[in-house]
Amino acid sequence: MLNISKLYCSAPSDSDGLRYHRSGEGKPIAVFNITARCNLRCLHCYSGSTCAAGDNEMSTDEAKTSITQFADYGCPVVLFSGGEPLMREDFFELAGHAKKANIRSVISTNGTLIDYERAQMLSQLGIGYVGVSLDGPEKQHDHFRDSKGAFSAALRGIGNCNKAHVKTGLRFTMTSENVAFVPEIFEIAKNAGVRRICFYHLVRSGRGAALKSQCPAKAQTRRTIDTIISLTEKYVRQGLLDEVLTVGNHADAPYLLLQMKKNCRAGYDKAHELLAANGGNRSGQGICSVNWDGNVYADQFWRNYSLGNIRKNSFRLIWENPLDPVLKMLRNKDKYADARCLRCKWFALCRGNYRFLGADAAIENWALEPQCYLTDEEIGIGE
C-alpha cells in the first residue's frame, strides 16, 4: 500500500508501524478468506465467490486453529475476507477467538449485511477496521456488483458502523469504466463520515480475469493517480480525510516521488526513505492468504498456486518452506524479476511490481499485472 496522505501531505497514519519497516522484517498480515459465499456477484471478484459454500470449507474449530497459528507465528493482523465474511454463520465466534488470541482483526466486506446490531457486535469484539467496497456512484456500483440496491445497503452499513464507533474506510477498484468517478468517491467518503480511502488497481484474478478490456491504459492510470494525489492534498488540508492509499501497482511509489520533485514538494527525502523501508511489493513476505479450504497463497490474488494446506501442515512450516519455487522467486526478485525491472533505478522501491501466476502461466512465466506505467526515461534506462 502506498500512503499518499502520509508521503505527499505528511499526514500522520495509524498504520505506519505495519508499513514502514525494512523489507524482509516482520511477519505477514494474514488475509483469511473464510468463505466462498457472497450475497453479491461482483464482476471483478478475485476469489470468484458464489452464493454457495466453497468445497471443503473449514469447520469452526479448523478456522479457530488457523487463527491461533497466525497469532502464534506473530502475524500482526488477520483480515477476514471471503466471499463475504458475514455470510459465514460463525463469523462473530471467529472474530471473538481472534480477540482472545490477541491478534488485531479487520474485515473486508461489501457492507450490505451490517445492520446496527452487527455493527455493535463488531465494536464489542474490537474489530479495528471495516473496509467497505464501492465501485462508484449508485448506478455504477450496482452494475458492477450485479445487485440493485447494493450501493444504498453499503452506505447503510457504513452508517451503522459509524454509530457503533467502528472505524470504516472505502475500497475502490480502478477500471477504465469507473476511474472518471474518483472525485465522486472522495465526496461520498466525506458525506458518509469516512476518513480513509484505498484505491486498488485492478488485478485480473478470479472473475476479474475476464475484464481485460477494463484495464486502464497507462496514460489513463497516470491521469487517475494525478487526480488522486491532487484530491488527497485538498481533502487532507481541509481536515476531511486521514488516509488515502493506492494498492496493487508499485510503480505508484516512484511515480509519486517524480510528482513530488516536479511539484517542488517538501519531504521528498523523507518519502524516499519511507518507501525504501516499505520495500515495494511484498507478496509472499509481508502478506499471505489462507483460503476457506485451508490452502495457503502468497497473497489474496494468487488463486492457482497453493504453497500448502494449513490442515495438513502448520502455517509456520508452509510459510518458511525453503524449497517452494514461488516463495523463492518472490523473496529473491533481484534474481528473478524481468530485465527491464532489474535495470530500473527505482527497483528497490518497487521490487518488480505486483505479479501473480495467471491462469495460463507457469512458474517460469509469471505475469506482470497490472502493468508498470513509467517510461524508460523515468526509470533511467539509457541514461
VENKAFEN-V246702 format. One record per backbone hydrogen bond with DSSP energy under -0.5 kcal/mol. NH is the residue of the N-H (numbers start at 1). CO is the residue of the C=O. If there is no record, write none. Layout:
BEGIN
nh->[NH,NH]
co->[CO,CO]
END
This chain:
BEGIN
nh->[2,3,4,4,5,7,8,9,9,10,11,16,18,19,20,21,23,25,29,30,31,31,32,32,33,33,34,34,38,41,43,45,48,50,57,58,63,64,65,66,67,68,69,70,71,72,73,74,74,75,78,79,79,80,80,81,82,83,84,85,85,87,88,89,91,94,95,96,97,98,99,100,101,102,103,104,106,107,108,109,109,114,115,119,120,121,122,123,124,125,126,127,128,130,131,131,132,132,133,134,141,142,143,144,145,146,146,147,150,153,154,155,156,157,158,159,160,161,162,163,164,165,166,167,169,170,171,172,174,174,176,179,181,182,185,186,187,188,189,190,191,192,193,193,194,195,197,198,199,199,200,200,201,202,204,205,207,208,208,209,210,211,214,215,221,222,223,224,225,226,227,228,229,230,231,232,233,234,235,236,237,238,239,240,241,242,243,245,246,247,252,253,254,255,256,257,258,259,260,261,262,263,264,265,268,271,272,273,274,275,276,277,278,279,280,281,284,284,285,286,287,288,289,290,291,294,296,297,302,303,307,308,310,312,313,318,319,320,321,322,324,328,329,330,331,332,335,336,337,342,343,344,344,345,347,349,350,350,351,353,356,358,361,365,367,369,369,379,380,380,381,383]
co->[246,1,2,244,244,3,4,4,5,6,5,13,15,15,16,19,276,22,286,77,29,288,30,79,31,290,32,81,50,145,144,42,45,36,54,292,59,60,61,62,63,64,65,66,67,68,69,70,71,70,104,30,77,78,106,32,83,37,37,83,108,84,85,87,88,90,91,92,93,94,95,96,97,99,98,76,78,129,80,107,131,111,113,115,116,117,118,119,120,121,123,122,105,167,107,129,130,169,109,171,137,138,139,140,141,142,143,142,147,149,150,151,152,153,154,155,156,157,158,159,160,162,161,165,130,196,132,198,172,200,214,175,178,179,181,182,183,184,185,186,187,188,189,190,189,168,243,170,197,245,172,198,247,174,202,203,45,45,205,206,207,208,211,212,217,218,219,220,221,222,223,224,225,226,227,228,229,230,231,232,233,234,236,235,235,195,195,197,2,199,249,250,250,251,252,253,254,255,256,257,258,259,261,260,265,267,268,269,270,271,272,273,274,275,275,350,287,298,282,282,282,29,297,31,295,291,308,289,299,301,296,296,294,309,309,314,315,316,318,320,321,324,325,326,327,329,332,332,333,338,339,340,341,379,344,346,346,347,347,350,367,356,358,362,356,354,367,375,376,377,376,380]
END
